[in-house]
Amino acid sequence: MQSLNFPPPIHNNYYIPTPQKANPFLFRNRRDQTQRFPPLLLAAKHDLVLNDDEDIGGGVAPLPEGLRREVMPRHVAVIMDGNARWARQRGFLEASAGHEAGGRSLRELVELCCEWGIRVLTVFAFSYDNWTRPKVEVVFLISLFEKMLRSELDNFMRNGIRVSTIGDSSRLPESLKKLFSDVEEKTRDNSRLHLIVAVSYSGKYDVVQACRNIAQKVKDGAVQMEDIDESLLEQELETNCAQYPCPDLLIRTSGEHRISNFLLWQLAYTELFFAEALWPDFGKAEFIEALASYQQRQRRYGGRRRS
């Protein structure tokens, strides 16, 4: 995980020491002067056909009726939204009940991705902007992360699941940072599914830190200005830990139609699916619906529709 050095949110009173104040340049809006990606660049790298005989490090179950193996997404990303609303609708006073129910939905989704041959699953567990939430909710989420990681580690190993974390680690408690590191190390050789957990993550800063890294390499003489292109910048993004860093399909639950500062660069050509279900209600049927919608689309990357 990266240490992002964001300025602390104004309303957060969480006990983790705050990082140093960031350069205000990071938050200044500027006109995007980047040229469009060559349409075939990402297509060639991230939209390859999944063959039935491809080794994915574990058994693959038959797909539900109507889904086709050759057009399954390799990388699925999920914005798990709606836990608090789910809790309120059921009369709970705190959002914690919704977060716990959301954890059960995540377990099921991980199992389905393993069974159906999806290679990478990235979940937006906690946005950097979420630090402004009530202290009691933040503390509960931190404890839930620790609880789930400890309880699921044996399952990760048994099912060949590799775990990586991305985001700003500087504000997390030392116990959670150590646990993340231990789980990443223990699961690093697993290859059936790569589970990427975004905690305290910001898509904007992911791009900023990539630019900073490249700038430092230019300053050190390791990179020439004329060598800077989209591929080089992509190598510096946090999702470069994955074999397929750019999602093929993004799912957001709860009926909201926005991406909320999540994987901004990586979603350039991703297919989007917005589910009405709140995250704790998102299960197998809803996932099948999202996959079926994805398989009905033709990804053109700026080109013409194929006949």
Secondary structure, DSSP 8 states (H G I E B T S, - for coil): -B-------TT---SS-------GGGG-----------HHHHHHHH-----TT---SS------TT--GGG--SEEEEE---HHHHHHHTT-SSTHHHHHHHHHHHHHHHHHHHHHT--EEEEEEEEGGGGGS-HHHHHHHHHHHHHHHHHHHHHHHHTTEEEEEESB-TTS-HHHHHHHHHHHHHHTT--SEEEEEEEEE-HHHHHHHHHHHHHHHHHTTSS-GGG--HHHHHHTSGGGGSSS-S-SEEEE-TT----TTSSTTTTTT-EEEE-SS-GGG--HHHHHHHHHHHHT----TTS----
